[in-house]
């Protein structure tokens, strides 16, 4: 067989997306070109790798086996590149990051610090929800992942680098905004604007309410923190967001933090990587930059007004 690395990458993208068109977009190719490469790969192997059933693209048993080998080959190539970067140092190289969407509120400042120190390193940044970020980590499509809750997988190393409290927010005109202390049971009477399933914030919210025996009333289900904030400002319900996302809204009094008992939900941001992965010099340097933060002193990054609100809650 004369299988090329490019064919394996194309096949892996097709298998992951279960779609020729989405794989073509990711690989910056046309759909006919992807289909042609898939046809040539099947001819080389002598077995069908994908099947079209109605509108669905199904990976065959042979295709599933090939995908596992493609993953291992891809991981070995990444490790080879990381090993070579150790010799090149930090003068050049690629750093692949996958981060949950909430981290995008503070991460650009840290990336700017890193690129100022290491201008020769290129950075690829994938922003998605927790489920997609951990998928990229599992598939070795990222060097480092940043998430508010590390995976349960024992095959990863997760280190906290900064706190990530979750707060209940409301518009300033809401009746609860004038209360000094609010029982969590009172929230059962309110509509809650929530993040989508697969979001770390949604999972933390569900666990917290369930642990206190409170069943909240879900309203709009939205896919971004910006959408949550806009919905709360519009009076569609209360929301739960990370403290890093609301600095501007608190300063301009477009939102307030409610002093709800048992809140904030105390969490940390984690930097995560596979324990079987050889980290490049760039990955090690970026991880060291993040770990320079003290995870036990979260409030030092916040404006004074927000620190007071968090302390009161």
C-alpha positions in Angstrom: 0.0 0.0 0.0 1.1 3.5 -0.8 -0.9 5.6 1.7 0.1 9.2 2.1 0.0 11.2 5.4 -2.3 13.7 3.6 -4.8 11.0 2.8 -4.8 9.9 6.4 -5.4 13.4 7.6 -8.3 13.9 5.1 -9.8 10.5 6.1 -9.5 11.4 9.8 -11.3 14.7 9.2 -14.1 13.0 7.2 -14.5 10.3 10.0 -14.6 12.9 12.7 -17.1 15.2 11.0 -19.1 12.4 9.3 -19.2 14.8 6.4 -17.3 15.3 3.2 -18.2 19.0 3.1 -17.1 19.9 6.6 -13.9 17.9 6.2 -13.2 19.9 3.0 -13.8 23.2 4.9 -11.4 22.1 7.6 -8.7 21.0 5.2 -9.2 24.0 2.9 -10.0 21.8 0.0 -12.9 21.4 -2.4 -15.5 18.6 -1.9 -14.6 16.9 -5.1 -10.9 16.9 -4.1 -11.7 15.3 -0.8 -13.9 12.7 -2.4 -11.2 11.9 -4.9 -8.6 11.4 -2.1 -11.1 9.1 -0.2 -11.6 7.1 -3.4 -7.9 6.7 -4.0 -7.4 5.7 -0.3 -10.1 3.0 -0.5 -8.5 1.7 -3.7 -5.1 1.5 -2.0 -6.6 -0.5 0.9 -9.0 -2.5 -1.1 -11.9 -2.0 1.3 -14.7 0.5 1.7 -14.0 3.0 4.5 -17.2 5.0 4.4 -20.8 4.3 3.4 -23.5 6.7 2.4 -26.8 5.7 4.0 -29.5 8.2 3.0 -28.0 11.6 4.0 -25.8 10.0 6.7 -22.1 9.1 6.2 -21.2 6.0 8.1 -17.7 4.7 8.9 -17.2 1.0 8.1 -15.5 -1.4 10.5 -12.4 -1.2 8.3 -12.6 2.6 8.5 -12.9 2.6 12.3 -9.7 0.5 12.4 -7.9 2.8 10.0 -9.0 5.8 12.1 -7.3 4.4 15.2 -4.1 3.9 13.3 -4.3 7.4 11.8 -4.7 8.8 15.4 -1.5 7.0 16.5 0.4 8.1 13.5 -0.7 11.7 13.9 0.3 11.6 17.6 3.7 10.2 16.7 4.2 13.0 14.1 3.3 15.7 16.6 5.7 14.2 19.2 8.4 14.1 16.5 7.8 17.8 15.8 7.9 18.6 19.5 11.2 16.7 19.8 12.6 18.7 17.0 11.4 22.0 18.5 13.3 21.1 21.7 16.4 21.6 19.5 15.2 24.8 17.9 14.2 26.3 21.3 11.6 29.0 21.3 12.7 30.8 18.2 10.0 29.2 16.1 7.3 26.6 16.3 3.5 26.1 16.7 1.5 26.2 19.8 -2.1 24.7 19.5 -4.5 25.8 22.2 -8.1 24.7 22.7 -10.1 26.7 25.2 -13.7 27.0 26.5 -15.4 30.1 25.3 -15.5 31.8 28.8 -11.6 31.7 28.9 -11.6 33.9 25.8 -12.3 36.9 28.1 -8.9 36.7 29.8 -6.8 34.5 27.6 -5.9 37.1 24.9 -3.9 39.1 27.5 -1.9 36.1 28.4 -1.3 35.2 24.8 -0.1 38.7 24.2 2.4 38.4 27.0 3.6 35.1 25.5 4.0 36.4 22.0 5.8 39.4 23.2 8.4 37.1 24.8 8.4 34.6 22.0 7.5 36.3 18.7 8.6 33.4 16.5 6.0 31.0 17.9 2.8 30.8 16.0 -0.4 30.2 17.9 -3.5 28.3 16.8 -6.5 29.0 19.0 -9.7 26.9 19.0 -12.6 28.3 21.1 -15.5 26.0 21.8 -17.6 24.5 24.6 -16.1 22.1 27.1 -17.2 19.0 25.2 -15.5 20.1 22.0 -12.3 21.2 23.8 -12.0 17.8 25.5 -12.6 16.1 22.2 -9.7 18.0 20.7 -7.6 16.9 23.6 -8.6 13.3 23.3 -7.9 13.3 19.5 -4.5 15.0 20.0 -5.7 18.0 17.9 -4.4 20.4 20.6 -1.3 20.7 22.7 -2.9 22.3 25.7 -6.5 22.7 26.7 -8.0 25.3 29.1 -11.2 24.4 30.9 -13.1 25.2 34.1 -13.4 21.5 35.0 -10.7 18.9 34.2 -11.8 15.7 32.5 -12.2 12.5 34.6 -9.8 10.7 32.3 -6.8 9.5 34.2 -4.7 9.9 31.0 -4.4 13.6 31.4 -2.5 16.1 33.6 -4.6 19.0 34.9 -3.1 21.9 36.9 -5.1 24.9 38.3 -3.8 28.3 37.5 -6.5 30.8 38.4 -9.9 30.8 40.1 -13.2 30.8 38.2 -16.1 31.7 40.5 -19.6 31.5 39.0 -22.0 34.2 40.0 -25.8 34.8 39.7 -26.5 38.0 37.7 -29.6 40.1 37.2 -30.6 43.4 35.7 -30.4 46.3 38.2 -34.2 46.7 38.0 -34.9 43.2 39.2 -36.7 43.0 42.6 -33.9 40.8 44.0 -31.3 43.4 43.2 -32.0 45.3 46.4 -31.9 42.3 48.7 -29.0 41.9 51.2 -29.1 38.1 51.2 -31.1 35.7 49.1 -31.7 32.0 49.9 -30.9 29.7 47.0 -34.4 28.2 47.3 -35.7 31.6 46.2 -34.2 31.1 42.8 -36.7 28.2 42.2 -39.3 31.0 41.7 -37.2 32.7 38.9 -36.6 31.8 35.3 -32.9 31.0 34.7 -31.3 31.7 31.4 -28.9 28.8 30.8 -26.0 27.7 28.7 -26.3 24.8 26.3 -25.6 21.1 27.2 -21.9 20.3 26.9 -21.0 23.7 28.5 -18.9 23.5 31.7 -21.0 26.4 33.2 -24.2 24.5 32.6 -22.8 21.3 34.2 -21.6 23.2 37.2 -25.0 24.9 37.5 -26.9 21.6 37.3 -24.7 20.0 39.9 -24.9 22.9 42.3 -28.7 23.3 42.3 -29.1 19.5 42.6 -26.8 19.3 45.5 -28.9 21.8 47.4 -32.2 20.1 46.4 -33.4 23.1 44.3 -35.0 22.6 40.9 -34.6 25.7 38.8 -36.8 26.8 35.9 -34.8 26.9 32.7 -35.7 29.6 30.2 -33.7 30.4 27.1 -30.9 28.0 26.3 -28.0 30.0 24.7 -24.6 29.1 23.4 -22.4 32.0 24.5 -21.8 34.1 27.5 -22.5 37.3 25.5 -26.0 35.9 24.7 -26.6 35.0 28.4 -25.7 38.6 29.4 -27.8 40.2 26.7 -30.8 38.0 27.7 -30.5 38.9 31.4 -30.2 42.6 30.6 -33.4 42.2 28.5 -35.3 40.8 31.5 -35.6 37.2 30.2 -34.4 35.8 33.5 -31.5 35.5 35.8 -28.2 34.0 34.6 -25.1 32.2 35.9 -21.8 33.4 34.5 -18.1 33.4 35.3 -16.7 36.4 37.1 -14.3 37.1 34.2 -17.1 37.8 31.8 -19.0 40.7 33.5 -16.4 43.3 34.5 -17.6 45.9 32.0 -21.3 45.3 32.7 -20.7 45.7 36.5 -18.8 48.9 36.0 -21.5 50.4 33.7 -24.3 49.1 36.0 -26.0 47.1 33.2 -25.9 44.0 35.4 -25.6 43.3 39.1 -24.4 40.3 41.1 -27.0 38.8 43.4 -25.9 37.9 46.9 -27.4 34.4 46.8 -26.5 32.0 49.6 -24.1 29.1 48.6 -22.8 31.4 45.8 -20.4 31.9 44.2 -19.7 28.4 43.0 -15.9 28.2 43.6 -14.0 26.7 40.7 -10.6 27.0 39.0 -9.3 27.3 35.5 -7.2 24.3 34.6 -4.4 23.9 32.0 -4.7 20.3 30.7 -2.5 18.1 28.5 -2.3 14.4 27.8 0.2 12.6 30.1 1.5 10.6 27.1 2.3 13.8 25.1 5.8 15.2 24.7 5.3 18.9 25.3 7.2 21.2 22.9 9.3 24.1 24.3 6.5 26.5 23.3 3.9 24.4 25.2 6.1 24.2 28.3 6.7 27.9 28.2 3.0 28.8 27.9 2.1 26.4 30.6 4.7 28.0 32.9 3.2 31.4 32.1 -0.2 30.3 33.2 1.0 28.6 36.3 2.7 31.8 37.5 -0.9 32.8 38.6 -1.8 32.0 42.1 -5.0 29.9 42.0 -5.7 30.7 45.7 -5.8 34.4 45.1 -8.5 34.9 42.4 -9.8 38.3 43.5 -6.5 40.1 42.7 -7.5 40.1 39.0 -10.8 41.8 39.6 -11.9 45.4 39.9 -12.6 46.4 43.6 -16.3 46.7 43.0 -16.6 43.1 41.9 -14.4 41.8 44.7 -16.7 43.4 47.2 -19.8 41.8 45.5 -18.2 38.4 45.5 -17.2 38.6 49.2 -20.7 39.7 50.2 -22.2 36.7 48.3 
